């Protein structure tokens, strides 16, 4: 049996999350299935009741995909309640290249990624700079306050 993986993230503004995480992960918004102008039209054709769809849901893509087909699909599911607690999971964006890369090079790569994602709407929580341990990483928040790390 073939299995695929989808990561579903609850949020209040799927389009904002699609825009940010497409930039962060190098993904692209997922187009609606063939023969459907929008995901909303697709869901309607599948029989999803209109009452189950929030206003605007599916009018623009609410999911992103890896254009190379390696990573999981990520769906940003609109929910009415706000985020109120720390994540129980998070993304680690491994921009530095790993411990086989010189620390000064990793620092430059992490800093460049942090700067790019801050311009896209993320917030820096803290920088961990522990050269004695060979560690340099940034803890960040996405536009809706979900934690992630750049290492």
N, C-alpha and C positions, 0 to 999 in steps of 0.2 A: 504494500500500500504506500503510495506517495503522500508525503506530508509537507505542507508549507507552514511558515510561521508568519503571523501578523502580530504586531505590537499595537495595542489600542491604548490611546492616551485620552482620558477625559479632560475636557477643557471648555471654556466659555466662548472662545472665538476661533473656530477651526481654520478660517482663512489666514488669520495672523500666524497661527502655529504652522500651517503649511508653508507659508512664506519663510518663516524663520528656520524651521528644521530642514527645508530644502537647501537653504544656504549652508547650514551647519553640517549636514551629512553629505552634501553633493548629490542629493536626490532630486527628483523632478515630480511635479504634481501628476497624479495618476489620471489619465483621461478616462472619460466615461466609456463603458463597453461599446463596441461597434453597433451602429444602428440607433444610438441614443445620443441626443444633443447634450444631455447633462446626466449626472448621477440621479438627480431627482426624477427625471423621466424614466431612467432605468428602474429605479425602485418602484415607481408607479406601475410600470409594465409588469413587474414581479408581483404586484398586488399589495404592496405595503400601503396601509391606510394613511390617507393624508393627515389624519389626527395624530399619527405617530411621528410625523416629521415637523421639527421646529421650523419657524419661518425662515426661509432662505436655505434650509438644509439641502445640500446636493446641487444647488444652483451653480456652484463652482467646486472644483475638486476639494475633498476633505481628507484625502489620503495622498501619500507620497510613496514613490518606488525608487529603487536603485536602478539607474539606467543600465548598469552592467548585469543586472539580474542576480547579484550575489547576496545582497542583504535582504532583510525582511521588509514586507510592506508595513507602513506605519499609518494607522487611521486615527484621526483626531475627532473623537466623538463628542459632540456638543452635549453638555449637561447643564442643568440650571444652577447647581450649587457651586460655590467658589472653592478653591483649594484652601484647606485650613491647617494642614499638618505637613511635616517633612515627608518627602518621598520614601517609600520602602525599597525603591530601586532607582537607578539613574544610568544615564549614558556616560561612558568614558570615551571621549574623543581622543584617540591616540595619535596626536599630531606630531609629537616629538620624534617618533621613530624608534623608541625603545632603548633599552640600556646598552645596546651595542653601538649607539650613536653618542658621540662626545657630548658631555653635559652642556657646554656652551652652545653647541648647535641645537640641542633640544630646547634650551631656553629661548633661543631666537625663534624657533618654530612655534613653540607654545605661545610666546608673546604675540607673534603675528596672527595666530588663530584667535587669540583672545581679543585682539584689536578688531579683527574682521567681524567677530560675532557681537562685540559690543556695539559696533556700528549698525548691526542688523537688529539690535533690540535687546541683547543680553546684558546682564549686570554682573560685575565681578564681586564675589563674596569675599574671597581671600586668595592670596598667593602663598603656596608652600614652597619656600626656597631653603632647602636643606642640603647644601653641597656635600657635607660629610657623609650623607647617606646616598648621594647621587640622585636626589629627588628635586624636581621642579614641576609644579602643577598649579593649576588654577581651578578653584571652585567657582561656578557661575550659576546664575538663574536665567532661565529662558523668559520670554515676555510674559508668561503667566505665573512665574515664580517656581517652576520646577527646577530642581537642582541637577547639575551635570558637571563633569570635570573635564578639563583639557590637560592631558599629560603628554 
